[in-house]
Amino acid sequence: MGVPREKSPDIAKKYEKEAVRVTYSTIYEAAGGGPAIRDLVERFYPKVQEHPLLAPLFPEDIRPVMEKQYQFLTQFFGGPSLYSDLHGHPMMRGRHLPFPITKERADAWLDCMRRALEETSLSPELQRIMLDRLSGPAYHFVNS
Ligand code: HEM
């Protein structure tokens, strides 16, 4: 009795396939959690600092901004609510109001992010999903 012998290789194959198909419930998890967000932020800000349209808006000491961005992106992509726990409600559009954000600057910000994502080992599909998710807020922050 039990599993007919001739069927068992098929069953083994089925489970072998299922074992590699892992599902994640958040982008944060799919990307690899905190270290992956940290890596992305580390790759992103040097590009911002080199960009002629973006650099003038940012302070010379970029570290505090990077830390806040790490906290924010962690929660934005479905990880722990690091940003809100430390700084309260994000109100991100409001926090950007002191800075003249044009459509060109939103494009530039997203382009820096696209290039930072490209440098990571994240799958092209996940890169596209993350960039898509960020483009809504980026254009929403346009205020000038
Ligand atoms: C659209 C183009 C954008 C521009 C030009 C821009 C520019 C800036 C600037 C100048 C700051 C302040 C730096 C400082 O502390 O002096 C800032 C802060 C920040 N930005 Fe953006 N940003 C843009 C889009 C985004 C997007 C799309 C996100 C995330 C969805 C984001 C997340 C943040 C966060 C988390 C902070 C720190 C806020 C805080 O001080 O608590 N930004 N941004």
Boltz pocket constraint, residues with backbone or C-beta under 6 A from the ligand:
constraints:
  - pocket:
      binder: B
      contacts: [[A, 54], [A, 57], [A, 58], [A, 59], [A, 65], [A, 68], [A, 69], [A, 72], [A, 73], [A, 76], [A, 87], [A, 92], [A, 95], [A, 96], [A, 99], [A, 100], [A, 101], [A, 102], [A, 105], [A, 106], [A, 107], [A, 109], [A, 134], [A, 137], [A, 138], [A, 139], [A, 141], [A, 142]]
      max_distance: 6.0
